[in-house]
Amino acid sequence: MSAFRRATAWLIDFALVVTLASLLAVLTFNRISALVTDVPELAARGGFDLLTSRGDVLDASAGLGTSLWDRSVGYVQQAFGLLVVAAFLYQWACLALAGRTAGKALTGLKVMPRTPRRAALRAAVTTATDIAVYAVACVLLVEGEIVLSVLMWLVAVALFLLNALPVLGGRRRSLADRVAGTTVASVELSRFAATRRVSTS
């Protein structure tokens, strides 16, 4: 099994995640646009704040702006949270049910052994190293926590490399494989080995 096949499988799976992220981005943009253009509850609140502001119009408008900003940031947080959960469920369900993701199936690879617990552990590590930590960094950036965001980006890159680089080694076991106690094998080789065992027994 070559590192090229592992990389190709990862690219296919990551493309699916990027597709979902793009759809969530469009949905979030539309939610924020609707919030700005059609917000009767916020408009009513802004009007009430204006009437009770005793002439402090700037303070009243700042309150409305803060409400819009908080809800917009909330929508972004929801989108990233949904992306992380969906990526984990995709990895876990595919590994638990079939022992392979779409990318691994298309490249003739399979994760062994296949158990729900190992699948959950592997999915958790894969999701964390590929998506979750980056998502946290992005949310921190949106919230204005620039220093923390940069630190999380550095952590995300380090975790990604810790997970990916061992695949280039002799045993080709990623961090996710080591944590979950799994290996990735070629389907053709595993079938050949099984056939050989049956014929020699």
Secondary structure, DSSP 8 states (H G I E B T S, - for coil): --HHHHHHHHHHHHHHHHHHHHHHHHHHHHHHHHHHH--HHHHHHHHHHHHTSTT-HHHHHHHHHHHHHHHHHHHHHHHHHHHHHHHHHHHHHHHHHHSS-HHHHHTTEEEES--HHHHHHHHHHHHIIIIIHHHHHHHHHHTT-HHHHHHHHHHHHHHHHHHHGGGGSSS---HHHHHHT-EEEEHHHHHHHHHHHHHH-
